[in-house]
């Protein structure tokens, strides 16, 4: 298995990225090769700095860098030799099994759409997040920010895609799918949520368990939380902020630690023909290491081909 | 000052309501009279049960009760002598200065619209919530559930109304108004959020400080948080759930205690011609007591007449 990592993307790149990759390389099985994409010299220096002498890290040179603030589409067309551009070429040509970056999220999304493309039948790929549950494990929430405006049919697909993802990546036989809403009854919510409820209820591809509310976020009401990318992004970021908040208040608990973005380290783009994982701009070495575990799990699960089969 | 309380509304009514009123009566100044609306005999028995012998609680009899699950409009027209119906008559006829209930939220909203009515120029009254801030105090969030579907112009008004509310009820000279969104830049968000940003930015009635994100919820980015009732409801309920969660995890802190719904006890309907406060169905006596403090503060602030002046 070969996992490509954008060495140049992220607020603390390339240093934190390479350090995280070295941490991961020491823990991952020997059949996993990590391909660092970026400026060769810089990466080599950092691998030396972090005393990496193994053989499971390779470097693919990329001359340019897409900066965090750049316009995604423009940046990618003007910088085909950026680390993101090169990473997607590797993925498209099947020279790697996954591509991960803590860089410009928009460029990662656009790059995925242009290179490996959306799965046929998928209206809009989305970003999936992982929400720790008080009962243990994680729920998958789709979408956490790719699509701020959603039609009911898109929400239905988020449920179907999320369900297959949870089934194959987390090994849950019949994932419970719930719609994030403002009340339990089916006539509750925005016009879009009301219409989505009916579509989800009628879908024979999923195990729809009805609406859930904001207070249920950590309460094991569902394995898959369906929401538009506007509400989902706000809710997910609020959830992640609990870690920092409890730390500042001097509170500590294994569960609140899990709300830390570092604990999973990445969010997959789902609904595209390949494994693409994006990480927080602020990613630390630990986050990068954990993102690589997620990438490995996702490659093994082969979830994206299962999604393609289910939607064809 | 006379504050009416629906003795019959709420999961633990009338017992918890009367107990909370007795707690409040002992603490509030003598010029505050609490008017309990509901079945006279039942209320009298409960006042005896809680050893109330003062003179600042009155009873106004109401024969019927709107149940929690009833259809708001139907229930109010079929039960004009319900405690909610009678409470709004008292408010409309200015026999009381505020009306509070932990009963059927929809009936409270419809009752307010039919009796005291929306302020002229207000497109849609909304429900305001109070969000404790890590730096101390509370931010006001509008809307937390009255309007699941919002136009940009409604969001602008939520900002203007919330700003006046914060100014007069909390004594903040120039409240900072922020739009809950999925990024800081002004082109971020749903189409509605993007359009609302421009309206808020151009408004000369408020001190607009731009977008805020989910992770900023408790972080003193704004005194007034503007959001549609769908996102706002989900986010607010998630925030309230932190208290229960930390308690279950064995964590305790003055701040997380404040996320408990009991700490404020009620949410005003803003944009109507009077003081209407709704409380959680599960309201405890403590929540009812705190709701009465809020009602007193709101009556003193005279915020609703200031809102009417500003929008006329």
Contacts between the chains, C-beta under 8 A, distances in Angstrom:
chain1	res1	chain2	res2	distance
A	134	B	245	6.9
A	134	B	248	7.2
A	145	B	182	5.8
A	148	B	182	6.2
A	148	B	188	8.0
A	148	B	189	5.5
A	148	B	190	4.1
A	148	B	191	7.7
A	148	B	193	7.2
A	149	B	190	5.0
A	149	B	191	5.6
A	180	B	234	6.0
A	181	B	234	7.7
A	182	B	145	5.8
A	182	B	148	6.2
A	182	B	229	7.3
A	182	B	230	5.9
A	182	B	233	4.1
A	182	B	234	6.3
A	188	B	148	8.0
A	189	B	148	5.5
A	189	B	230	6.6
A	190	B	148	4.1
A	190	B	149	5.0
A	190	B	228	7.9
A	190	B	230	4.7
A	191	B	148	7.7
A	191	B	149	5.6
A	193	B	148	7.2
A	193	B	230	7.0
A	213	B	233	7.9
A	213	B	234	6.9
A	213	B	237	5.4
A	214	B	233	6.7
A	214	B	234	3.9
A	214	B	235	6.2
A	214	B	236	6.7
A	214	B	237	3.3
A	214	B	238	3.7
A	214	B	239	7.7
A	214	B	241	7.0
A	215	B	237	4.3
A	215	B	238	6.3
A	215	B	240	6.4
A	215	B	241	3.9
A	215	B	244	7.9
A	216	B	241	7.8
A	217	B	238	5.2
A	217	B	241	6.9
A	218	B	241	7.4
A	218	B	245	6.3
A	219	B	241	7.8
A	228	B	190	7.9
A	229	B	182	7.2
A	230	B	182	5.9
A	230	B	189	6.6
A	230	B	190	4.7
A	230	B	193	7.0
A	230	B	231	6.7
A	231	B	230	6.7
A	231	B	231	4.9
A	231	B	234	5.9
A	233	B	182	4.1
A	233	B	213	7.9
A	233	B	214	6.7
A	234	B	180	6.0
A	234	B	181	7.7
A	234	B	182	6.3
A	234	B	213	6.9
A	234	B	214	3.9
A	234	B	231	5.9
A	234	B	235	6.0
A	235	B	214	6.2
A	235	B	234	6.0
A	235	B	235	6.4
A	235	B	238	6.3
A	236	B	214	6.7
A	237	B	213	5.4
A	237	B	214	3.3
A	237	B	215	4.3
A	238	B	214	3.7
A	238	B	215	6.3
A	238	B	217	5.2
A	238	B	235	6.2
A	238	B	238	6.1
A	238	B	239	7.3
A	239	B	214	7.7
A	239	B	238	7.3
A	240	B	215	6.4
A	241	B	214	7.0
A	241	B	215	3.9
A	241	B	216	7.8
A	241	B	217	6.9
A	241	B	218	7.4
A	241	B	219	7.8
A	242	B	242	6.9
A	244	B	215	7.9
A	245	B	134	6.9
A	245	B	218	6.3
A	246	B	246	7.7
A	246	B	251	7.0
A	248	B	134	7.1
A	249	B	253	4.8
A	249	B	255	5.7
A	249	B	256	7.1
A	250	B	253	7.4
A	251	B	246	7.0
A	251	B	251	4.6
A	251	B	253	5.8
A	251	B	256	7.4
A	253	B	249	4.8
A	253	B	250	7.4
A	253	B	251	5.8
A	255	B	249	5.7
A	256	B	249	7.1
A	256	B	251	7.5
